[in-house]
Each structure stands twice: as structure tokens, then as C-alpha cells.
Amino acid sequence: MGKANDTLNMYLSDPVRYADVVNHGLFLGDDVIDPKYLGELDSVEKNPDSQRVRDLKKKYKNQAIFLIIGVENQENIHYAMALRGLIYDTLSYQEQLRGIQKHHEEEKDLQGDEWLGRFGKDDKLIPVITVVLYYGNKPWDASLDLYGMIEIPEVLKAYQPMMLNYKLNLLEVAKIHDLDTYGDELKMVFGFVKYQRDKKALREFVEENQDLFSSVPLETCRTIEVLTNAKEITKYIEKDEDDKEAINMCEALQGMREDAKIEGKIEGKIENNADAFSLL
């Protein structure tokens, strides 16, 4: 796991941002997940023989919904991601099953066929859903389901629905069409990621959202800096009205452009001097 993923994991561990990603990645932007009902879970998925570590995993429980929700952050395309997601979710279901089985073994409250699997007819598992947040530069071209990873012989195509499939819930930052539907901080981060290779579009995005970018929280700035490799943004730190450290991103970008021009002129002079010396 690289620095960018580590930074994004820390940033999205905040319940409000986590809910924002999940609501867009799973529920078409509808506010299904309320951050106040999110709770922490161990990100390690394990069984007696192996274990896998997720990027993030939380439980969600209110009066109507009980879910386990994982978020996997991807800087690069993972061509086996559909299978990887299936493994994570399966391990999570297995962990639930072991907990139920252990309970019945301690209580000795099952008989007959129910005791065989230590799982009662009325026992239920909690749904597990995973969102893949892809923030890389190249368009995602890996399969979005398990079928796309399996070579199915032509004579078996008619029976394909009988084979297990797994759908990947992909949220690709570069293809987000309406950034205004996100919370302010994710809107800024995702906007920078989306437009990082188009300086004109990025400048327009910042200018159109001057109210937001006039005072960007330091954690958000550092996340932008790491994800987009926009070095030296944080050197423009100042104090906001509440005496908290923040950055005026509009001024920072202007300063970075001026610094780049100065560096370019200096490099040009050095090159010219080097050429002159080479003629001596």
C-alpha cells in the first residue's frame, strides 16, 4: 500500500466522508447512509487458514438497516478486482457464520439438521457490500464482474446464469459528472483528482468554486497534495477566521504558477550560461 492509499484511507475514515463515498458508489447519490449511524470495524478479514486486510470497513445500523460496508481505494487498475472483492465479502460472511456457530455451540440450543451446520433455520447473515474508489489517471478497463474474468465455453453460455457472479461497485473519480452532489471537502479533492492533467479545467474549477477554495482545511489540502502530486501546496498555510490552519487555494495556485515561471527563467539562464561556457 503506497502513500496515496494510506493518505486516502485516513481521510475517508471520517464518517461524513465515508458516507458520501458510499452513497454515491452504491445508492446513486441518495442519502441512504447517515454518518451518525456508522461504526468502526476491524479491517482484517480472516478465516482459520488465511486473512486479508481491507482498506476500510464500517458497520451501519439504524432502525431500518444493518449493513457491513467496505471501501477499497485504488490508485492503479486491478484486473482481478472483481475476484478480490468477492474474497473480501466471502471472508466477512464466514466470520459472521463462525460467530453464529460459536453462539449455538455455547448455548446448545439447536437440534437435528440445524445442529449439523450450527446454523438455525431462522438465523440470518448481515449484508456485506464493497465500494471500489478508483482515483487513477487511466480509464478503468478491468472487468466489472466475475463473469468478465471467466472463460465460459460457447456450449455453456446458455447455462451461464447458473454460475456464480459478483458485481463490482466502482466509483471512478475521473468519470464523476456532477461534483456538486458531494460534500464540500470531497468535492474539492475529487475535483483536483479529476482535472489534475488539464490545467485549464482545473483553474476553471477552482475559480468557479472560489468560496470553497478561499479557505481549504489543512487535512484536505494535504490529501490533494499527495493524491495529485501537487507539491508545495501546504507552504501557503495561513490562519482562518477561527484561527485554524487553512489554505487559500486560489492564491496557492497563483503562487505556484509564478514560482514555476521564475524557476523556468532561472533554468533558462543556467542553460544559456552552460551553452556559453561550452563555446569557450
C-alpha positions as CSV (number, residue, x, y, z in Angstrom):
1,M,0.0,0.0,0.0
2,G,1.5,3.4,-1.1
3,K,1.5,6.8,0.5
4,A,-1.5,7.9,-1.6
5,N,-3.7,5.0,-0.4
6,D,-2.6,5.5,3.2
7,T,-3.5,9.2,3.0
8,L,-6.9,8.5,1.4
9,N,-7.6,5.7,4.0
10,M,-7.1,8.2,6.8
11,Y,-9.1,10.9,5.0
12,L,-12.1,8.7,4.3
13,S,-12.1,7.2,7.8
14,D,-14.1,10.3,8.7
15,P,-17.8,9.1,8.9
16,V,-19.2,12.1,6.9
17,R,-16.8,11.5,4.0
18,Y,-17.2,7.7,4.2
19,A,-21.0,8.1,3.9
20,D,-20.6,10.5,1.0
21,V,-18.5,7.9,-0.9
22,V,-20.8,5.0,-0.1
23,N,-24.0,6.9,-1.0
24,H,-22.5,7.8,-4.4
25,G,-20.8,4.5,-5.0
26,L,-23.9,2.3,-4.1
27,F,-27.0,4.4,-3.9
28,L,-26.8,6.8,-6.9
29,G,-26.1,9.8,-4.6
30,D,-29.2,9.2,-2.4
31,D,-28.7,9.9,1.3
32,V,-29.3,6.3,2.4
33,I,-26.3,6.2,4.8
34,D,-26.4,8.7,7.6
35,P,-22.9,9.1,9.0
36,K,-24.1,9.2,12.6
37,Y,-25.0,5.5,12.4
38,L,-21.6,4.4,11.1
39,G,-19.4,2.4,13.5
40,E,-15.9,1.1,13.3
41,L,-14.9,-2.5,12.4
42,D,-11.6,-4.3,12.2
43,S,-10.5,-4.1,8.5
44,V,-8.9,-7.6,8.7
45,E,-11.0,-10.3,7.0
46,K,-9.8,-13.7,8.3
47,N,-10.6,-17.4,8.5
48,P,-8.6,-20.1,10.2
49,D,-6.4,-20.5,7.1
50,S,-5.8,-17.0,5.8
51,Q,-6.6,-13.3,6.2
52,R,-7.0,-10.3,4.0
53,V,-6.7,-6.6,5.1
54,R,-9.3,-4.2,3.6
55,D,-8.6,-0.5,3.2
56,L,-11.7,0.5,5.2
57,K,-14.7,-1.3,6.7
58,K,-17.5,0.0,8.8
59,K,-20.9,-1.2,10.1
60,Y,-24.1,0.7,9.6
61,K,-27.0,0.2,11.9
62,N,-30.2,2.2,12.4
63,Q,-33.8,1.2,13.0
64,A,-34.3,0.1,9.3
65,I,-30.9,-1.1,8.0
66,F,-28.0,-3.2,9.2
67,L,-25.1,-3.4,6.8
68,I,-21.3,-4.0,6.7
69,I,-19.7,-1.7,4.1
70,G,-16.2,-1.9,2.8
71,V,-14.3,0.7,0.7
72,E,-11.3,-0.2,-1.3
73,N,-9.2,2.7,-2.7
74,Q,-7.3,2.0,-5.9
75,E,-4.7,4.3,-7.5
76,N,-4.0,1.7,-10.2
77,I,-6.2,-0.6,-12.2
78,H,-6.5,-4.1,-10.6
79,Y,-7.5,-6.6,-13.2
80,A,-8.6,-9.2,-10.6
81,M,-10.6,-6.7,-8.5
82,A,-13.9,-8.5,-9.0
83,L,-12.5,-11.7,-7.6
84,R,-10.7,-9.7,-4.8
85,G,-14.0,-8.1,-3.8
86,L,-15.7,-11.5,-3.7
87,I,-13.0,-12.9,-1.5
88,Y,-13.3,-9.9,0.9
89,D,-17.0,-10.2,1.2
90,T,-17.0,-14.0,1.5
91,L,-14.5,-13.8,4.3
92,S,-16.8,-11.3,6.1
93,Y,-19.7,-13.7,5.7
94,Q,-17.6,-16.5,7.0
95,E,-16.6,-14.5,10.1
96,Q,-20.3,-13.9,10.8
97,L,-21.1,-17.6,10.3
98,R,-18.4,-18.6,12.8
99,G,-19.8,-16.1,15.3
100,I,-23.3,-17.6,15.0
101,Q,-21.9,-21.2,15.2
102,K,-19.9,-20.4,18.3
103,H,-23.0,-18.9,19.9
104,H,-25.1,-22.1,19.2
105,E,-22.3,-24.3,20.4
106,E,-22.2,-22.5,23.7
107,E,-26.0,-22.3,24.1
108,K,-26.6,-25.9,22.8
109,D,-29.9,-24.6,21.5
110,L,-30.1,-26.4,18.2
111,Q,-31.1,-30.0,17.3
112,G,-31.2,-32.3,14.2
113,D,-30.4,-30.7,10.9
114,E,-29.9,-27.3,12.4
115,W,-27.2,-28.6,14.7
116,L,-25.3,-30.1,11.7
117,G,-24.2,-26.7,10.4
118,R,-24.6,-24.9,13.8
119,F,-26.9,-22.5,11.8
120,G,-30.6,-22.4,12.6
121,K,-33.4,-22.1,10.0
122,D,-34.2,-18.6,11.3
123,D,-30.5,-17.4,11.5
124,K,-29.6,-14.6,9.1
125,L,-26.3,-13.0,8.0
126,I,-25.8,-9.3,7.7
127,P,-25.4,-8.0,4.1
128,V,-21.8,-7.1,3.1
129,I,-21.2,-4.5,0.3
130,T,-18.0,-3.2,-1.0
131,V,-17.3,0.0,-3.0
132,V,-14.1,0.4,-5.1
133,L,-13.0,4.0,-5.3
134,Y,-10.6,4.4,-8.2
135,Y,-8.7,7.7,-8.5
136,G,-6.1,6.8,-11.1
137,N,-5.4,8.6,-14.3
138,K,-6.1,5.9,-16.9
139,P,-9.7,4.9,-17.6
140,W,-10.7,1.8,-15.7
141,D,-10.8,-1.1,-18.2
142,A,-10.8,-4.1,-15.8
143,S,-13.9,-6.3,-15.6
144,L,-16.8,-5.0,-13.5
145,D,-18.0,-8.5,-12.6
146,L,-16.7,-12.0,-12.1
147,Y,-18.2,-13.3,-15.4
148,G,-15.7,-11.0,-17.2
149,M,-12.8,-12.9,-15.6
150,I,-14.1,-16.3,-16.5
151,E,-13.7,-18.0,-19.9
152,I,-17.0,-19.7,-20.5
153,P,-17.1,-22.2,-23.3
154,E,-19.7,-21.4,-26.0
155,V,-21.6,-24.6,-25.3
156,L,-22.1,-23.5,-21.7
157,K,-23.2,-19.9,-22.4
158,A,-26.8,-20.9,-22.1
159,Y,-26.2,-22.1,-18.6
160,Q,-24.1,-19.0,-17.5
161,P,-26.9,-17.7,-15.1
162,M,-26.3,-20.9,-13.0
163,M,-22.7,-19.9,-12.4
164,L,-21.8,-17.6,-9.5
165,N,-21.3,-13.9,-10.5
166,Y,-20.0,-11.0,-8.4
167,K,-20.7,-7.3,-9.4
168,L,-18.0,-4.7,-8.7
169,N,-19.4,-1.4,-7.4
170,L,-16.9,1.0,-9.0
171,L,-16.8,4.7,-8.3
172,E,-14.3,6.2,-10.8
173,V,-13.4,9.8,-9.8
174,A,-12.4,10.8,-13.4
175,K,-15.9,10.0,-14.6
176,I,-17.8,11.8,-11.9
177,H,-20.2,14.1,-13.8
178,D,-21.7,16.2,-11.0
179,L,-19.2,17.1,-8.3
180,D,-21.8,19.5,-6.8
181,T,-23.7,16.4,-5.3
182,Y,-20.7,15.7,-3.0
183,G,-19.9,17.4,0.3
184,D,-17.6,20.4,0.1
185,E,-14.4,18.7,1.1
186,L,-14.8,15.6,-1.2
187,K,-15.9,17.9,-4.0
188,M,-12.5,19.8,-3.7
189,V,-10.4,16.6,-3.5
190,F,-12.3,14.8,-6.3
191,G,-12.2,17.9,-8.5
192,F,-8.5,18.2,-8.2
193,V,-8.1,14.5,-9.0
194,K,-10.5,14.7,-11.9
195,Y,-8.8,17.7,-13.5
196,Q,-5.2,17.2,-12.5
197,R,-4.0,16.7,-16.0
198,D,-6.0,19.6,-17.5
199,K,-4.6,22.8,-16.1
200,K,-7.2,25.0,-17.8
201,A,-10.1,22.9,-16.5
202,L,-8.6,22.8,-13.0
203,R,-8.2,26.6,-12.9
204,E,-11.8,27.0,-14.1
205,F,-13.0,24.5,-11.4
206,V,-11.2,26.4,-8.7
207,E,-12.4,29.8,-10.0
208,E,-16.0,28.6,-10.2
209,N,-15.8,27.5,-6.5
210,Q,-13.8,30.4,-5.1
211,D,-16.0,30.4,-1.9
212,L,-14.9,26.9,-1.1
213,F,-11.3,27.2,-2.1
214,S,-10.7,30.5,-0.3
215,S,-10.2,28.6,3.0
216,V,-9.4,24.8,2.5
217,P,-8.9,22.8,5.7
218,L,-5.3,21.6,6.1
219,E,-6.2,17.9,6.0
220,T,-8.0,18.3,2.7
221,C,-5.0,20.3,1.2
222,R,-2.6,17.6,2.3
223,T,-4.8,14.9,0.7
224,I,-5.0,16.8,-2.5
225,E,-1.2,17.3,-2.4
226,V,-0.5,13.6,-2.0
227,L,-3.1,12.3,-4.5
228,T,-2.2,14.7,-7.3
229,N,1.5,15.1,-6.5
230,A,0.8,18.8,-6.3
231,K,4.0,19.6,-4.4
232,E,4.3,22.6,-2.1
233,I,0.6,23.5,-1.7
234,T,0.9,23.3,2.1
235,K,3.6,26.0,2.1
236,Y,0.8,28.5,1.6
237,I,-0.8,27.8,5.0
238,E,-2.5,30.7,6.8
239,K,-4.9,31.1,9.7
240,D,-8.7,31.3,9.0
241,E,-11.3,33.3,11.0
242,D,-11.4,30.6,13.7
243,D,-7.6,30.7,14.0
244,K,-7.4,27.2,12.3
245,E,-4.8,26.4,9.8
246,A,-6.2,26.6,6.2
247,I,-5.1,27.4,2.7
248,N,-6.5,29.8,0.1
249,M,-6.2,27.5,-2.9
250,C,-6.8,30.3,-5.4
251,E,-3.8,32.2,-4.1
252,A,-1.7,29.0,-3.7
253,L,-2.3,28.1,-7.4
254,Q,-1.4,31.6,-8.5
255,G,1.8,31.5,-6.3
256,M,2.7,28.1,-7.7
257,R,2.3,29.4,-11.3
258,E,4.5,32.4,-10.5
259,D,7.1,30.1,-8.9
260,A,7.1,27.9,-11.9
261,K,7.7,30.9,-14.2
262,I,10.6,32.1,-12.1
263,E,12.1,28.6,-12.0
264,G,11.7,28.3,-15.7
265,K,13.5,31.6,-16.2
266,I,16.3,30.6,-13.9
267,E,16.7,27.2,-15.6
268,G,16.7,29.0,-19.0
269,K,19.5,31.3,-17.8
270,I,21.5,28.3,-16.5
271,E,21.1,26.5,-19.8
272,N,22.2,29.7,-21.7
273,N,25.2,30.1,-19.4
274,A,26.1,26.4,-19.9
275,D,25.9,26.9,-23.7
276,A,28.1,29.9,-23.4
277,F,30.7,28.1,-21.4
278,S,30.7,25.2,-23.8
279,L,31.8,27.6,-26.5
280,L,34.8,28.8,-24.6
